[in-house]
């Protein structure tokens, strides 16, 4: 199945939502700009390959390891 091109603004919002949740769960955790960009690209690639619902599911279910 071919999915539409990911909405970059929506990907940024999903990334911010994930980073905020991680910060709440572990206040001592800080993300560098490079790691934030990698998270954004992961979300973008998931959206690109599997669709928006899969990207949202990733953000909901992601855990810090």
C-alpha positions as CSV (number, residue, x, y, z in Angstrom):
1,X,0.0,0.0,0.0
2,X,1.2,3.5,-0.8
3,X,0.8,6.1,1.9
4,X,0.7,9.9,1.4
5,X,3.8,11.9,2.0
6,X,4.2,12.5,5.7
7,X,3.1,15.8,7.0
8,X,6.3,17.3,8.5
9,X,4.5,19.6,10.9
10,X,2.5,16.7,12.2
11,X,5.7,14.7,12.6
12,X,7.3,17.5,14.5
13,X,4.2,17.6,16.8
14,X,4.4,13.9,17.4
15,X,8.1,14.2,18.2
16,X,7.5,17.0,20.7
17,X,4.7,14.9,22.3
18,X,7.0,12.0,22.7
19,X,9.9,14.1,24.1
20,X,7.5,15.8,26.6
21,X,6.3,12.4,27.7
22,X,9.8,11.1,28.1
23,X,10.7,14.2,30.1
24,X,7.7,13.7,32.4
25,X,8.7,10.0,33.0
26,X,12.3,10.8,33.6
27,X,13.0,14.5,34.4
28,X,16.8,13.9,34.5
29,X,16.7,12.8,30.9
30,X,17.8,15.4,28.3
31,X,17.8,15.0,24.6
32,X,20.4,16.5,22.3
33,X,19.3,18.2,19.1
34,X,20.9,15.2,17.2
35,X,18.9,12.6,19.2
36,X,15.7,14.7,18.8
37,X,16.3,14.8,15.0
38,X,16.8,11.0,15.0
39,X,13.5,10.5,16.8
40,X,11.8,12.8,14.3
41,X,13.3,10.9,11.4
42,X,12.2,7.6,12.9
43,X,8.6,8.9,13.2
44,X,8.8,10.3,9.7
45,X,10.0,6.9,8.3
46,X,7.3,5.0,10.2
47,X,4.7,7.3,8.7
48,X,6.2,7.0,5.3
49,X,6.3,3.2,5.3
50,X,3.3,2.3,7.4
51,X,1.0,5.3,7.6
52,X,0.0,7.9,10.1
53,X,-1.8,5.5,12.5
54,X,1.5,3.5,12.9
55,X,3.4,6.6,13.6
56,X,0.9,7.7,16.3
57,X,1.0,4.2,17.8
58,X,4.8,4.4,17.9
59,X,4.6,7.6,19.9
60,X,1.9,6.2,22.2
61,X,3.8,3.0,22.9
62,X,7.5,4.1,22.8
63,X,9.5,3.5,26.0
64,X,12.9,4.8,27.1
65,X,15.4,1.9,27.5
